[in-house]
Amino acid sequence: MSDKDLPRTDENAPASAAPADSAPDIHQAGPEPEPFDVSAAVFPRSKPEEADEGSRQTVEQNLAVVMGVPVKMQVVLGAATMPVASLLKLGRGAIVELDHKVGEPVEVTINDRVIARGEVVVVDEDRFGVTLTDIVADPFSGVTGKH
């Protein structure tokens, strides 16, 4: 079958031309995009006492949203490393020795980041708790400070 045998949708267009409603050819060379300047965002910093009432309400609303975000808090009593063969031999009643000693502070973590250290205490007859003894001043740097 030749091109002459195919029906034409436009009298002036060859049969192999793409229909007008098809996607443009992405391989065609087009005009170069205009260069643009990229710079860091700068946000005005004002003291809370200088903020107007509208911005204070916005800050309070934003904080209210953040305050409702759940975080995962854990108290790490210790850890142990063992070969897989030993792990497979563990059964009911087995004792796994941890790297923390009795009386050593435990780590309090939020979303896997240490935020404090403390001592394990018995809250009721059937519940444990932690008395915080050391707050991590900057959880990102690991610097601690007594509070």
N, C-alpha and C positions, 0 to 999 in steps of 0.2 A: 504494500500500500504506500503510495507516495503522499507528499504534503498536499498535493492538489486534490487528493481524494478526501481529505479530512474537512469537516465542516468548519467554517470560520464564524467567529462571533463578531468580528469587526472587519469590514471589507478592506481596510488599509493595513491590518496587522497580519503577519504570517501566522500560520497555525501553531507554531511552536512558542509564540509569545505568551507570557503569563497573563491571566485575567486581571482586570484592573483592581479587583478587590483582594488580591493575594498580598501576602506580607512582602515588604521591600527586601531586596537583596542586601544582606548585611555585609557582603564582601565588596560592595561598591565603595569607592573612595568618595568621601564627603568632605565638606569643609572642616578644617581643623577646629577643635573646640577652643573657645577663648580661654586664656590662662586666668586663674583667679588666685587671690591671696588667701592663704590659710594662716590664721593666727589663733593663739590660745584664747579661750573665753575668759573674760574678766568680769567678775561679779563685784558690785560695790559692797564694801564692808563697812557697816556702821555699828556703833555701840548700841546695845539694847535700849538705853535711855534716850537715844537720838531717833529711834525708829518711830514712824507715825503709827497711828492706831490700826490702819489697814494692814500694814506689813506685820505688825505684832499678831494680829488675828491669823494671818496666813502662816506665820511661823508656828503658832500654837496648833493650828489645824494639821500642819505637816507633822509636827511632833506627835500629835494624837494618833495619826496613822502609823507612825513608826513604833510608838509604844505598844501597839497591838500586834506587832509582828512576833510570832513565836520563835524562840531560839532553843537549841538543845543544850541543856546543862548536864554535865557529868562530873562525878567525883572519881578520880582515878586512884585506886588503892595500890596499884602496882602492876607490873608486867612480868612475863616469863618468856624465855626463849628455849625451845626444845626441838630436837629432830622429829621429823614426821613419824618415825618408828616409835618413839616414846609417846607421841600424841595418840597414836593408834592403840596403844596399850592402856590408855586411861579408861577407867570405868567408874561405876558408882562407888563412892567412898574414897576415891583417890584424892590425894592432897597435892596441889600444885603450889610450890614455893614461889613467892613473888619477890621482886627485887627491893621492895620497901620493908623496912624493919618496923616492929611495933613501936609506936610513939613518934615515928617520923611524920612530918606533915604530908598530907595527901594533896594532890593537885585538883583544883576546881577548874573545869574547862567550859567554855561556851563555844559551840560550833568548832570544836577541836582546837581552840586557842586557850592557853593557860591564862586565866584572869586573876586567880588567887590561890592561896595555899591555906590549909587548915588542919584541924584535928577532928578525928571521928568521935562522935559522942552518941550516947543512947538517948533518944528523945522521949519515947514512951517505952513500955516493956517490949514492944515489938517493932520499933522503928529506929533507924540510924539517922544522924544528922551530921553537919559539919560546922564547927566553930571556926570562922575565918580569922586567921592570925596574921596573914600577909596578903596585901592587895598588890597586884602587879600594876605599877604606875603607868606603864605604857605597854599594853599587850603585844604591840607590834615589834617592840625592840627587846622585850624580855627584862627590862629594868624593873626592879622591885623596890617597894618602899613600905615601911611599917605604917599602918593606919589604925 
